[in-house]
Amino acid sequence: MPKNDNMLTILWMLNSGEKLTAKQISEKLEINIRTVYRYIDALCASGVPIISDTGHNGGYSLLHNFIQSPLLFSMDEKKSLLHAALFAKEAGYPSSEALENATSKLKMYSNQEQERLLSYHVAGFGVINRRGYPAVQPVLQELEHAVANEWSVDISYRNRHDEQSPNRVIDPYGVVNWNNKWYTIAFCHLRNEIRSFRVERILNITRTPFSFKRPGGFSARTFFINTLLPDVAGKSGLITFIIGGRAEALDDLCIHWFLEHHLQERTSTQAIFLLEEEYLYAHVPNILLPYGKSIQVIEPQNLKNKLVALASELMEYYQA
């Protein structure tokens, strides 16, 4: 380990509040004890208030609360970062190796008691997400670099009909994880507009020599949400639909990613939604069908008719 890293590690170790001998530090870092003395002297010379106690219970310690830098974390902060890393890893975070190194350092720069407590916290905390597409990782890494450096990239893309569309150059403004899938929000030079692209549908990505400038204040997350869930305030032709049924089924419907946005009122036996006609008959029947007899469409009648038609199509399909 380089000298600077070793000296920083000593600071981390002393900042834990535990008194350490030069022998303990040398064993932890696997370096010569005389090297420890040199590092301690160098730290003291740079102004770090290291206290040296002699005798049987002697050792080195750091003046209390000397370091309050964000680089040195409290136990609660370390625990929160390790938990957040679990979420990121399960979501398919592109820089998983760097994330693993960072969490290892958090554990390494702790005393034995802190390591024990952190291990308990991590062991008792689990996150389960649907397994992502393995091929997404390198594409995500390239997109992340392109977003950060404002590089245009050339991509080949497979559309939702499993057809490969023409190659296009895009300016990636951001990357969004939603519903266990990764998307990039980018300006598409082929369509001359900002669009969202499913990352697992990007078959190939190549960096171009061109750069771009992201619009000031642009938020990929806000753009994606507004595209996914357009605001219905002030729009005409909205239809109210009412669903009755079991409490647990209604609870589930009311937090559905699409229906939650359109919920108007919830009682113990009913949920009332307000939605544009186009979306109501195109999407809602497919959302409701899996709930079977646990829910009932109260109104409108046309929504009932759509559910009957959809169920009939499925019955005919499986009877064929």
Salt bridges, closest charged atoms under 4 A:
GLU27 OE2 - LYS23 NZ 2.55
ASP53 OD2 - LYS19 NZ 2.88
GLU100 OE1 - LYS89 NZ 3.88
GLU113 OE2 - ARG116 NH2 2.52
GLU115 OE2 - LYS28 NZ 3.18
GLU142 OE2 - ARG207 NE 3.02
GLU144 OE1 - HIS145 ND1 3.76
GLU150 OE2 - ARG214 NH1 3.65
ASP162 OD1 - ARG158 NE 3.22
ASP171 OD2 - HIS189 NE2 3.00
GLU193 OE2 - ARG195 NE 3.54
GLU200 OE2 - ARG198 NE 2.49
ASP251 OD1 - ARG266 NH1 2.69
GLU276 OE2 - LYS235 NZ 3.56
